[in-house]
């Protein structure tokens, strides 16, 4: 027993001395803190937009048809597009704002500079609607194809060449809303961080226009931002020109192809399912806030997946064949952290109904209500789960089992992809499942609760027996 204890102690010391310090150093960098706190500004729009997304594609066919026929679906779609559909805008502003604010500089002018840079670095154009009509045809307001793609092509070919070229030319002088959503998310993060950093450096070096003290502060603050903003926007203009002249593309398109698509491929895979299943309990086991660390980093990978699924769901094309993602931010929030880190509902069931030791009974009563809302800090530190070898196997095992099995069920078409609706992480199990994927996902969440109970039970029983022995020994002493 002493040998086992020394091995565990040695391993814990190794993790705390060699593994956690560099991870914590990375997590506490200015960039990660800005990413973590800046993304919070987008949450109200994501959650409110999710409500509009549900209403525009109501899961009950009769209600959905009635809303479409009355015209209300179009109104809900407009609200979704202006909130959740603009996630990249909220992100680039929020990230730059937090970065600059943390540097003790007036943040709003810098955040608006980041937004301007985000617009400047993309083509202000969209493809002609006729280009899509050549393959998909022309549909009426009800979504029914009234002119086939072949018919469009035949009629277009009858036009003079100059007129045909004009009709198929991109529509210029407009913002492409595709980049405002999940497709522009990684670019928003990159631009927000770079503008936040460069703006802060220039302001702290005193590169600003200083007006007399008699000028109101509200006016002088805006003038002080002119030099940094001017330098940043000039650099962005030159960068835009370089990409356009030498690559016939823009920075956002380049980032999307070179960074975002590969990142989505890495996160949305069997390997991603394993990493995301183990990462949160790993940090918590050693006493570090796993949800905070993993959530702040994973959101950069998973929120674009969520936004992409939401767009497909909104268009009525949510399927893996159409490019839907399996691992999204809701996969992380509403499966990996269901009832709390480690999916500890099984422990709740045991402590409330089967525990014999006073410690487990008492903690179980405290944890019962919080667990409904996916909070389990009473277990993490009161039971405890931190550094507890008796409960390590289910604490690591249940999230891994759930992550891999959920991935498999969606991958093989047994469950639908998650629809992109962002249920708040405190939404109770089963109810959140209905929001993020319909009745099938809700049923699977209930199955996850059963899996947690079955896996935790024997380990919790063994730990309970150990605690009972200690309590009896203390009572006799």
DAVENCOR-V275039 format. One record per backbone hydrogen bond with DSSP energy under -0.5 kcal/mol. NH is the residue of the N-H (numbers start at 0). CO is the residue of the C=O. E is the energy in kcal/mol with one decimal. If there is no record, write none. Layout:
nh = {NH,NH}
co = {CO,CO}
e = {E,E}
This chain:
nh = {4,5,6,7,8,9,10,11,12,13,14,15,16,17,18,18,19,22,23,24,25,26,27,28,32,33,34,35,36,37,38,40,41,42,42,43,45,46,47,48,49,50,51,52,53,54,55,56,57,60,63,64,65,66,67,68,69,70,70,71,72,74,75,76,77,78,79,80,81,82,82,84,85,86,87,88,88,89,90,91,92,93,94,95,96,97,98,99,100,101,102,102,103,104,109,110,111,112,113,114,115,116,117,118,119,120,121,124,125,127,130,131,132,133,134,135,136,137,139,142,145,146,151,152,153,154,155,156,157,157,158,163,164,165,166,167,168,168,170,171,172,173,176,178,179,180,180,182,183,184,187,188,189,190,191,192,193,194,195,196,197,198,199,200,201,202,203,204,205,206,207,208,209,210,214,218,219,220,221,222,223,224,224,225,227,228,229,230,231,232,233,234,235,236,237,238,239,240,241,242,243,244,245,246,247,248,250,251,253,254,255,256,257,258,259,260,262,263,264,265,266,267,268,272,273,274,275,276,277,278,279,281,282,283,284,285,285,286,287,289,292,293,294,295,296,297,298,299,300,300,301,302,304,305,306,307,308,309,310,311,312,313,314,315,316,318,321,322,323,327,328,331,332,333,334,335,336,337,339,341,342,345,346,347,348,349,350,351,352,353,354,360,361,362,363,364,365,366,367,369,370,371,371,372,372,373,374,378,379,380,381,381,382,382,383,384,384,385,386,387,388,390,391,394,395,396,397,399,400,401,402,403,404,405,406,407,408,409,410,411,412,413,414,418,422,426,430,431,433,434,435,436,437,437,441,442,443,444,445,446,447,448,449,450,451,452,453,454,455,456,457,458,459,460,461,462,463,464,465,466,467,468,469,470,471,472,473,474,475,476}
co = {0,1,2,3,4,5,6,7,8,9,10,11,12,13,13,14,14,18,19,20,21,22,23,25,28,29,30,31,32,33,34,37,38,38,39,39,41,42,43,44,45,46,47,48,49,50,51,52,54,58,59,60,61,62,63,64,65,66,67,66,66,70,71,72,73,74,75,76,77,78,79,79,82,83,179,85,179,85,86,87,88,89,90,91,92,93,94,95,96,97,98,99,100,99,105,106,107,108,109,110,111,112,113,114,115,116,118,122,170,167,127,127,128,129,131,131,132,146,143,139,137,137,147,148,149,150,151,152,153,154,155,159,160,161,162,163,164,165,125,169,123,123,174,175,176,176,177,177,180,181,183,184,185,186,187,188,189,190,191,192,193,194,195,196,197,198,199,200,202,201,205,222,207,208,211,215,215,216,217,218,219,220,221,222,206,224,225,226,227,228,229,230,231,232,233,234,235,236,237,238,239,240,241,242,243,242,120,120,249,250,251,252,253,254,254,255,258,259,260,261,262,263,266,268,269,270,271,272,273,274,275,277,278,279,280,281,282,283,282,287,288,289,290,291,292,293,294,296,296,297,297,298,300,301,302,303,304,305,306,307,308,309,310,312,311,316,318,319,318,325,301,327,328,329,330,330,331,334,336,335,339,342,343,343,344,345,346,347,348,349,349,356,357,358,359,360,361,362,363,365,366,367,368,368,369,370,369,375,375,376,376,377,377,378,378,378,379,379,284,384,386,387,387,390,391,392,393,395,396,397,398,399,400,401,402,403,404,405,406,407,409,408,408,435,420,423,428,427,429,430,431,432,432,433,437,438,439,440,441,442,443,444,445,446,447,448,449,450,451,452,453,454,455,456,457,458,459,460,461,462,463,464,465,466,467,468,469,470,471,472}
e = {-2.3,-2.3,-2.2,-2.5,-2.6,-2.8,-2.6,-2.7,-2.5,-2.1,-2.6,-2.8,-2.1,-3.1,-0.8,-1.1,-2.9,-1.3,-3.2,-2.3,-2.1,-2.7,-1.9,-1.6,-2.4,-2.2,-2.4,-3.1,-2.6,-2.5,-1.7,-1.1,-1.4,-0.5,-1.2,-0.5,-2.1,-2.8,-2.6,-2.0,-1.7,-1.4,-1.7,-2.2,-2.3,-2.2,-2.2,-1.2,-0.7,-0.7,-2.7,-2.8,-2.0,-2.6,-2.2,-2.7,-1.8,-0.7,-0.7,-1.1,-1.5,-1.0,-2.5,-2.3,-1.9,-1.9,-2.4,-2.7,-1.7,-0.6,-1.0,-2.7,-1.5,-1.4,-2.9,-1.0,-0.7,-1.7,-1.9,-2.5,-2.0,-2.4,-2.9,-1.7,-2.5,-2.4,-2.3,-2.5,-2.5,-2.6,-0.8,-0.6,-1.8,-1.7,-0.5,-2.4,-2.4,-1.7,-1.9,-1.7,-2.3,-2.5,-2.2,-1.9,-2.6,-2.0,-1.3,-1.5,-2.0,-0.5,-1.7,-0.8,-1.6,-1.2,-1.2,-2.6,-1.4,-3.0,-2.5,-2.0,-2.9,-1.8,-2.1,-2.3,-2.4,-2.2,-2.3,-2.2,-0.6,-0.5,-1.4,-2.4,-2.5,-2.1,-2.5,-2.0,-0.7,-0.7,-2.9,-0.7,-1.7,-1.1,-0.9,-1.6,-0.6,-0.9,-0.5,-0.6,-1.3,-1.5,-2.3,-2.0,-2.6,-2.9,-2.6,-2.3,-2.5,-2.7,-2.0,-2.5,-2.7,-2.7,-1.8,-2.4,-2.2,-2.3,-2.4,-1.4,-1.2,-2.6,-2.1,-0.6,-0.6,-0.6,-1.7,-0.9,-2.5,-2.4,-0.6,-1.7,-2.1,-0.7,-0.6,-1.5,-0.6,-2.4,-2.8,-2.6,-2.5,-2.6,-2.1,-2.3,-2.2,-2.2,-2.2,-2.2,-2.7,-2.4,-2.2,-2.3,-2.3,-2.9,-2.5,-1.5,-0.8,-1.5,-0.8,-1.1,-2.1,-2.9,-2.3,-2.1,-2.8,-2.7,-2.0,-2.4,-2.4,-2.7,-2.0,-2.2,-2.4,-2.5,-1.4,-2.2,-1.9,-2.5,-2.6,-1.4,-1.7,-2.5,-0.7,-1.9,-1.9,-2.1,-2.5,-0.9,-0.6,-2.3,-2.5,-1.3,-2.1,-2.6,-2.0,-1.6,-1.4,-3.5,-1.7,-1.0,-0.5,-1.0,-3.0,-2.1,-0.6,-2.3,-2.8,-2.2,-2.3,-2.5,-2.1,-2.0,-2.8,-2.6,-1.6,-1.1,-3.2,-0.9,-0.7,-1.7,-2.2,-0.8,-0.8,-1.6,-2.6,-2.9,-0.8,-1.7,-1.3,-1.2,-2.3,-0.6,-2.3,-0.6,-0.7,-1.7,-2.4,-1.9,-3.0,-2.3,-2.0,-2.8,-1.8,-1.9,-2.6,-2.3,-2.3,-1.9,-1.5,-2.3,-1.4,-0.6,-2.4,-0.7,-1.1,-0.7,-1.2,-1.7,-2.0,-0.7,-2.2,-2.4,-0.6,-1.5,-0.5,-1.2,-0.6,-0.6,-1.1,-2.0,-1.9,-1.5,-0.7,-0.8,-0.5,-1.9,-2.3,-3.1,-2.5,-1.3,-2.9,-2.8,-2.7,-2.5,-2.6,-2.5,-2.2,-2.4,-2.6,-2.0,-2.8,-2.4,-1.3,-1.8,-2.1,-2.5,-1.1,-2.5,-1.8,-2.4,-1.9,-1.6,-2.5,-1.2,-0.5,-1.4,-1.9,-2.5,-2.1,-2.3,-1.7,-1.9,-2.1,-1.8,-1.6,-2.6,-2.6,-1.9,-2.4,-2.5,-2.5,-1.7,-0.6,-0.6,-3.0,-2.5,-1.8,-2.2,-2.6,-2.2,-1.8,-2.5,-2.5,-2.1,-1.9,-2.5,-2.5,-2.5,-2.5,-2.2,-2.2,-1.9}
